[in-house]
Amino acid sequence: MLIRSKAPLRLGLAGGGTDVAPFSELFGGAILNATISMYAYATIRPTHDGKIVLHSTDKQERFTFDTRAFLPVDGNLDLHKGVYNRIVRDFGLAPLSFELTTYVDAPPGSGLGTSSTLVVAILGAFAEWLNLPLGEYDLAHLAFEIERLDLKMAGGKQDQYAATFGGVNFMEFMKEDKVIVNPLRIRDKYLDELAHNLILYHTETSRLSSAIIDQQTKNVIAGNEKSLQAMHKLKEQALMMKEAILKGEIDKIGEILDFGWKFKKNLADGVSNPFIDRIYETAIASGATGGKISGAGGGGFIFFYCPENSRSPVIESLKQFGGQSKRYEFTTKGLTTWGR
């Protein structure tokens, strides 16, 4: 028997960073994101040999343990271990014997929510196998707790909910861990135009998002006026983006992205750097009207809005930086699980 799952990665179109505590707890956060046709995959093969095998094919890492109730969190496939440890604890299970194999379509540090999406995929596979009573909100919240509380990995809340629900969503983050996911009903022609005009460019670099997020958090706690103003403006950006997409005013999106990028760079040191700034300036000079780095910043993917027929000239101009433009489509489904 095999149990499989997949969960989509996401583009954070607006409001990124406002889902991170303590800002979301103090002021409330708002984000607009959309899932794309890049995924995290998980496969569980139940066994009866008293072993637990964890295998990440994209990272080319494999670890084997005697079956037990708790796996050591030591920097080796901790996301896999964190899900297993929490499942056994929360649902009062006896130690399990299985092989877990995973793969992610984008590398760690790419800014597409890979870590959180992988947690959702693994958790979904366990829920399918063990018939766990987890609704969408329950599963997303548990994935958040595993990553942020159990494993103490810095970050926000949007990625777990995007991977679980899928589609284009306007998300609100409130006090006491309350999250409301508002799915947006958008005409296909608007999404098709947005996907055509929005270039997803991988810089062939990665970044440690935790350092940037830690600095962002410290700025909020310290009452850093520049950083706080930037977060309020990004929250405003999410509302602007929501209105533009729902009305089909797609060509406004470049301006809205550019508006947000100017403020995102004020959240913390390291969001941008001279290399990223050169890429951004080159894209704008070649016809893009705006863009932003995906995720916390510092590297990974950048996306640009390219109206009219500027897509090809922008892609051509970016080749000098050694990165790659990635083909994708927007998706409507979130976490999917099945057995065979």
Buried (B, 14 or more C-beta within 10 A) or exposed (E): EBBBBBBBBBBBBBBBBBBBBEBBBEBBBBBBBBBBEBBBBBBBBEBEEEEBBBBBEBBEEBBEBEBBEEBEBEEBBBBBBBBBBBBBEEEEBEBBBBBBBBBBBBBBBBBBBBBBBBBBBBBBBBBBBBEBEBEBBEBBBBBBBBBBEBBEBBBBBBBBBBBBBBBBBBBBBEEEEEBEBEBBEBEEEBBEBBBEBBBBBBBEBBBBBEBBBBBBBEBBEEEBEEBBEBBEBBBBBBBBBBEBBBEBEBBBBBBBBBBBBEBBBBBBBBBBBEEBEEBBEBBBEBBBBBBBBBBBBBBBBBBBBBBEEBBEBBBEBBEEBEBBBBEBEBBEEBBBBEEE
